[in-house]
Amino acid sequence: MRLIDLEPRWVVAHRWDDADGTMQFQWAEAPLRRHGMGLSFLCPVHRDHRLAVMFANPLDGQPPDAEAQYLWKRDGDTFESITLGPSVDASGNTSSNGEIQTPCWHGFIRNGMIQ
């Protein structure tokens, strides 16, 4: 399956720390100063909610999200070419389908493909 089929979007965090330790903030009302700090996409299993990952190396070359618990290494700069490491493990999450609870997806994004 292609990542592009899961309605991917670039995401931006609200806080990051510059190399000198200065805290930087971005508010919804402010002009967008950052790009590609992470990625969100529809869950490949359920397609009724989104999964998100934040990058250790954002697209804009600036520091990563200061509040992210986990960061993924990104290679590629388009939805069609992106590779992330390590795997994306949302298997601890559950989505409700009536009364049945189904674990979410655990897999890889390699060269724009969901595996």
Secondary structure, DSSP 8 states (H G I E B T S, - for coil): -BGGGG--EEE--SEEE-TTS-EEE--TTS------SEEEEE-TTTSSSEEEEEBSS-TTSS--BTT-S--BEEE-SSTTT-EEES-EE-TT-EEEETTEEEE--EE-EETTEE-
